Amino acid sequence: MNLSISSPTLISTATLPRMAGHSTPETVESHALGPQEADRLWNWVLARQGLAAHTRLATVEEIADAALGLHAARLPSPYATVAARAADAAVPLALFGSAVRSRLVTVRCMRKTLHALPLELAAAAHAATLRFRERDALRGIVNAGHTEARVAVATRALVELLGEAGPMFHRDIEARLAAAAIPVSVTRLALKLAWERGTLAYINQARGWNREVRTFALTTSLYPGFDTGVDPSAAVTRLMAAYIDRYGPIGIRDATWWSALSRTAVVEGLERAGAKLVELLTPWSSSPLYMNAERFSEFTDASAADCATGVNLLAHEDVALKAYFETRRRYLGDLTPLAAFNQIGEVLPTVVVDGRVVGTWAWDERAAQVRLRLITGMAQAEQRKEIRGVAARLAAILRSGLHRVPG
């Protein structure tokens, strides 16, 4: 390869052949980005997701589509993720309404973590990652000393119950099946396997972001448009196409980490998607990155205003940061991972200025306020003032979405 990093000028090189002995996507051309161009590109990617004042989005569904789902492993995450990208402070409240709940389905998928996605994307994410999750559920049955046959009996009873009763709280399901001589331990295994396979759907019916009311229903009843029978190969293709469209430029290690799919599956999925790709060298990684050629062309035509994002307070496990592993320098710069991640690898609620982490934030439950912890020297005085203003706005949005216990 005859690629060189140049700053600040964008340099193009000739179309490159596939690297011998490596599993990499085919590309139509290659570019080297200096630090300034790379930063502009990163901010352009964030702006496309609604993380800029001029690109805020009007609905939860638009946000979930643009971000390729809402990370939902922590209760506040979907609400705070929407709040960061919404054009109106009332938009996150729609998460608790039946209309949005009928159009977003929460599934375990990428890295076996919960994501709330529009139905088509959810179907792809579900099918592309099913094999690993189903394997774990089946192993759990064996480890618990039960048989698949016994769990299958419980599953049939479960399906019959939910077909008659509709969505039910998980404790009520356990009690009803226990009355039919099905042990709670078997019911829980059946619930897990049926959920992983897509027979059942999970829905949190709480009226606030700080509570969970864990219910299950038949997927066919709750989400008739959710296709649980997508071919796994086609699902990987759809998922990789969506991922590189939203988050490119990405490294192959970014994609394998984000999806938990193999390198071969990722590369083959990208190639089956059929989009023309460009190869980029950036300061974020020594390895080449990949991006849709059409998106890269849009970026090169973008104005300076299109590549500015300003201040954002991102959610715990925000999808914009969790989309990467190999190229986290795009938002960490010279900071260590502990500036934004906890000890178990979860990304903390972060304060981001023009695409770079400058601190973290936390919800003070007693005071109902957002508490900031900015990194010394990372934000100028005027920026700190703007950060405080954004934090005050977020605190008001979080307060409006609290589930309050009477009394």
Secondary structure, DSSP 8 states (H G I E B T S, - for coil): ------SSS-EEE------TTS-----SEEEE--HHHHHHHHHHHHHHTT-SGGG-BSSHHHHHHHTTSEE-SSTHHHHHHHHHHBSSTTGGGGGGSHHHHHHEEEEE-GGG-EEEEEHHHHHHHHHHHHHHHHHHHHHHHHHTT--HHHHHHHHHHHHHHHHHH-SEEHHHHHHHHHTTT--HHHHHHHHHHHHHHTSEEEEE--SSTT---EEEEEHHHH-TT--TT--HHHHHHHHHHHHHHHH-SB-HHHHHHHH---HHHHHHHHHHH---EEEEE-TT-SS-EEEEHHHHHHHHT--TGGG---EEEE-TT-HHHHT-STTTHHHHTTS-GGGTB-TTS-B--EEEETTEEEEEEEEETTTTEEEEEE-TTSS-HHHHHHHHHHHHHHHHHHHHT------
